Amino acid sequence: MDFKWDSKYLINVKMLDQQHQELFRLLNRLYELPNNIDCEKKLAEILKNLLDYTVQHLSLEESMMQKYSYQGFERHFGEHQKFRQEIKQQTALIDSRELNIFDLIVFIQDWLTSHIQYSDHKLGLFLNAKGID
């Protein structure tokens, strides 16, 4: 499976768009690996990198929202918190072998594309109006 970046994901805030593209790249690295025991360690390593990068990215978005007094901060931050909790729960299930790592990858992909197209798009419009691009 290939997770393609597309212009529909642009929010026109260069730094955030670059980070979104990196998230897509990391997800694609996971899809490129075969689902077998020989790749389990590599999958875990790439997944950790993806999750760490995602946490950094969400923190940057949150700091920008606070810095510029984004009126949608509480809702947007709540989405981030819910995502963080879900990831924590799902990684625990993977660790206990109750969930396949690819189920988590699909969850991240679905959440990321939806979040960028709706919530981050609104944030991008707000930041653009503040002169941030």
C-alpha positions in Angstrom: 0.0 0.0 0.0 1.2 3.5 -0.8 0.2 6.5 1.2 0.6 9.4 -1.2 1.0 13.0 -0.4 -1.4 15.2 -2.3 -2.0 19.0 -2.5 -5.4 18.5 -0.8 -3.4 18.0 2.4 -1.7 21.5 2.1 -2.8 23.9 4.8 -0.4 26.6 3.4 1.7 26.9 6.5 5.1 25.9 5.3 6.5 24.4 8.5 3.4 22.4 9.2 3.0 21.2 5.6 6.6 20.0 5.7 6.0 18.1 8.9 2.8 16.6 7.5 4.8 15.4 4.4 7.4 13.8 6.8 4.6 12.0 8.6 3.4 10.6 5.2 7.0 9.5 4.4 7.3 7.7 7.8 4.0 6.0 7.3 5.1 4.8 3.8 8.3 3.3 5.3 6.1 1.1 7.5 4.0 0.0 4.5 7.1 -0.9 2.6 8.2 -3.5 5.1 6.7 -7.0 4.7 4.6 -8.3 7.6 6.8 -11.0 8.9 8.7 -11.8 12.0 12.1 -10.9 10.4 10.9 -7.3 10.1 9.3 -7.0 13.5 12.3 -5.1 15.0 12.5 -2.7 12.1 8.8 -2.1 12.1 8.9 -1.3 15.8 11.8 1.1 15.3 10.1 3.0 12.4 6.8 3.1 14.4 8.6 4.6 17.3 10.1 7.2 15.1 6.7 8.0 13.6 5.1 8.3 17.0 7.9 10.5 18.4 7.7 12.7 15.3 3.9 12.9 15.6 4.1 14.0 19.3 6.6 16.7 18.3 4.4 17.9 15.5 1.3 18.0 17.6 3.2 20.0 20.2 4.3 22.5 17.6 0.7 23.0 16.4 -0.5 23.5 19.9 2.2 26.1 20.7 1.3 28.0 17.5 -2.4 27.9 18.4 -1.6 29.3 21.8 0.9 31.9 20.6 -1.7 33.3 18.1 -4.7 32.8 20.4 -6.5 30.4 18.1 -10.2 30.4 19.0 -10.5 26.7 18.1 -7.7 25.7 20.5 -9.7 23.7 23.0 -11.4 21.6 20.4 -8.2 21.1 18.3 -6.2 20.3 21.4 -8.9 17.8 22.5 -8.5 16.0 19.2 -4.8 15.7 19.8 -5.3 14.4 23.3 -7.8 11.8 22.2 -5.3 10.7 19.4 -2.5 10.5 22.0 -4.6 8.3 24.3 -5.7 6.1 21.4 -2.1 5.6 20.3 -1.1 4.7 23.9 -3.9 2.1 24.2 -3.2 0.6 20.7 0.6 0.3 21.3 -0.1 -1.5 24.6 -2.3 -3.9 22.6 0.5 -4.4 20.1 3.0 -5.0 22.9 0.7 -7.7 24.3 0.1 -9.1 20.8 -3.6 -8.4 20.9 -3.4 -6.0 17.9 -1.5 -6.2 14.7 0.8 -3.3 14.0 -0.8 -2.7 10.6 -4.1 -2.0 12.3 -2.4 0.8 14.2 -0.8 2.1 10.9 -4.2 2.2 9.2 -5.6 4.0 12.3 -2.8 6.6 12.1 -3.3 7.1 8.4 -7.0 7.6 8.7 -6.8 9.9 11.6 -4.0 12.0 10.0 -5.7 12.5 6.7 -9.0 13.4 8.3 -7.3 15.7 10.9 -5.2 17.5 8.3 -8.1 18.1 5.9 -10.5 19.4 8.5 -9.0 20.7 11.7 -5.5 21.6 10.4 -7.1 23.2 7.3 -9.0 25.6 9.6 -5.9 26.3 11.6 -4.0 27.0 8.4 -6.7 29.6 7.3 -6.4 31.2 10.8 -2.6 31.3 10.7 -2.6 32.7 7.1 -4.9 35.5 8.2 -2.3 36.3 10.9 0.4 36.5 8.3 1.9 33.1 8.9 2.6 31.1 5.8 
